[in-house]
Amino acid sequence: MAVFITDGYSTRGVEFTRDSAAKLTATKGVKLFSVGISDRVDKVELDELASKPRKAHQLITKLKENSLIEEQVERFAKQICKNE
């Protein structure tokens, strides 16, 4: 399993992100979780860094406006542990 914390914009482009994520899941069977931490997260790119179903493998927050609330972190941690 891998957890990506990202601002949602790859410096190498969405194609690189998609290809790298595909290699991890195909060759290693890795479950991917993504955490978007900015107010400008590219949802399409964030989707590339999360296994399906996306909603269960993603957490998005705007850290400038608020920090992660305890319930979000607990829910996400439980989801990650369930997939271990």
C-alpha positions in Angstrom: 0.0 0.0 0.0 1.1 3.5 -0.7 -0.2 6.8 0.6 0.5 9.9 -1.6 0.3 13.4 -0.1 0.1 15.9 -2.9 -0.9 19.4 -3.9 -2.6 17.6 -6.9 -0.2 18.8 -9.6 2.6 16.6 -10.8 5.7 18.5 -11.9 6.2 15.8 -14.6 2.6 15.8 -15.9 -0.5 13.6 -15.5 0.8 11.0 -17.9 3.8 10.3 -15.8 1.6 10.1 -12.7 -0.8 7.7 -14.4 2.0 5.5 -15.7 3.8 5.3 -12.4 0.6 4.5 -10.5 -0.3 1.8 -13.1 3.1 0.2 -12.7 2.7 0.0 -8.9 -0.7 -1.6 -9.1 0.0 -3.9 -11.9 3.5 -5.3 -10.9 3.3 -5.0 -7.2 -0.4 -5.2 -6.5 -0.2 -2.0 -4.4 -3.3 -0.3 -3.1 -3.0 3.5 -3.7 -4.4 6.1 -1.4 -4.2 9.9 -2.1 -4.4 12.9 0.1 -4.9 16.3 -1.6 -3.7 19.1 0.6 -4.3 22.4 -1.3 -7.0 24.6 -2.6 -6.0 23.9 -6.2 -6.0 20.1 -6.3 -6.4 18.7 -9.8 -9.1 16.1 -9.2 -8.2 14.2 -12.4 -4.6 13.8 -11.3 -5.6 12.9 -7.8 -7.8 10.2 -9.2 -4.7 8.7 -10.9 -3.1 8.3 -7.5 -6.0 6.4 -5.9 -7.3 2.9 -6.2 -11.0 2.3 -6.9 -13.4 3.1 -5.5 -11.9 6.6 -5.5 -14.0 7.9 -2.7 -12.7 5.3 -0.3 -9.1 5.9 -1.3 -9.0 9.7 -1.3 -9.0 12.5 1.2 -9.1 16.1 0.1 -8.7 19.2 2.3 -7.7 22.8 2.0 -5.0 23.3 4.6 -5.0 27.1 4.2 -8.7 27.2 5.3 -8.6 24.4 7.9 -6.6 21.5 8.9 -7.7 17.9 8.7 -10.3 17.2 11.2 -10.0 14.2 13.5 -13.0 12.4 11.9 -11.5 12.7 8.4 -8.1 11.2 9.6 -9.8 8.4 11.6 -12.0 7.4 8.7 -9.2 7.5 6.2 -6.9 5.5 8.6 -9.6 2.9 9.1 -10.0 2.6 5.4 -6.3 2.2 4.8 -6.1 -0.5 7.6 -9.1 -2.3 6.2 -7.2 -2.7 2.9 -4.0 -3.9 4.5 
